[in-house]
Amino acid sequence: MKRTYAYLLAAAGIVAAISGVAIAQQKMAPAAAPAAPAPAAVVAAPAVTTSSAAFDIKSVQNMPVGLERGKAIASGVCASCHNADGNSTVPLQPKLAGQHEAYLLKQLHDFKPAEGATEAARANMINAANGQVVVSTMAGQVGALSNDDMKSLAMWFSAQKLVPDVAKQDDPTLSKLGEKIYRGGIISKNLPACAGCHGPTGVGIMAKYPRVGGQYSDYLAVQLKAFREDARKNSAPMQDIAKRMTDTEISAVADYMAGLR
């Protein structure tokens, strides 16, 4: 028994010695260099047209007036603000998809001075941030467009399917006010019902009255204010009507129109 116990002690000592050597070797061995990070995958940035500077309007001048010409111009000039299909994703930039062709054409012309005029009817706009009248950014966009270019653009955008906005007002009192103004006006202020010209569902009437149903409420509100402040001068009736409206009434009816279908 004593001999066996001695053997066991000896074996344990050998194991301990071997373990100690292994541990010492691990401590003495230089630390392995960290693995080099895998190279990041190269992802090509999507090609987005952000400026008309990347598009030469001369490139479409030999194309016939029509959808294809309009599509090319929309992609090269209009896409950065309105998207190529006219469904803007910026609430202060209007949705053009599904708008009446004749109305779109008139607006494009109105950003240019009429013959004999010193200023365009839509030369100015309202800065939504501070309510100040400023020069419209659209003049520079349409300046190089010919009549045929504008006809083609109007055709293209009117042929696209509108992705409508929605009403966002969660105050029932203001929702009812917006509905009241749109459907029946305010008799005491001699304010006519919007539906009389723009229709019960906001689809408008061809060249005269635009589609307002599903349009961004932010854009609608700032346009009503532009009419009220005479910053936008291409509709005398709307200038007169907007002057009778308060900011609260404008916001309420703009939100209601956004939800019309």
Phi, psi and omega in degrees: 000318180297320181295318180298319180295324179294319178299319181296317179297320180295318180296319180297321179295322180294316180298316181297320180295318180297317179299320180296319179297318181297319180294318180298320180295322179296321180291324183282333184291136179298144180295139180294138180296137180299143181298137179295134180298143180296139180301136181295140179294136179275117180251121181290131178290140179296143179282113180235129177276115183251353182208146178293349179296335180275358184234132179258114183298338179295338184292345182249001187293339178266001178276146178291155176298129180162190187298317183295320177294317178298320179297317180298317180291319179300318180290324184271332186245319192262341192299326185295336179250322188249356189069151185296333180264007177082004178260081180303148175251008179251116186304336179268356176255122188293151169282127181256343181299131176079001178286154183297133184303313182295324179293315178301316181298317179298317181296320178299317178296325184288347175279351176251146177297134176291163181302127180088350180270151178266346182215145178287151179297333178243039180293333185242167179211171177260130173284113185296336183287323184231359177077008182277150176279126180228168179289135180292141178281349183287335182303317180291333181283324184263353185305322184268000184277134175276174177301319180293324177297315182292323176299316181295319178298314180299319178297316183296308184294323180293336182275353182273154181275127180288133169259100191288154172280179179229157175289139183240357184294124179252006175265111184300329180295316180288327177297317179292325178295317179298317179295318181299314181295316183293317186275324186229354182071192176233104186300320184296338180253005184056038180262114184287158177290135179297326183298337180300329180250326186261359176083158184297334179250008176079020183277347179075185180228092175039234188291329187286311189232125186286161169291127177244340179296128178085358177284155178299131179295325179300315180292315180300317181296317182289332177287321176298321178291326178295321175296316183297322183268007181061024173283326175252121190239029183254019174203097180301318179300319181289327176297319180292315182295314184296332180294342180267002187251140174275168177300321180296317180294320178297312181298320182294314182286329177296317179294321179297318180295325180300330182268359181289143177224000000 
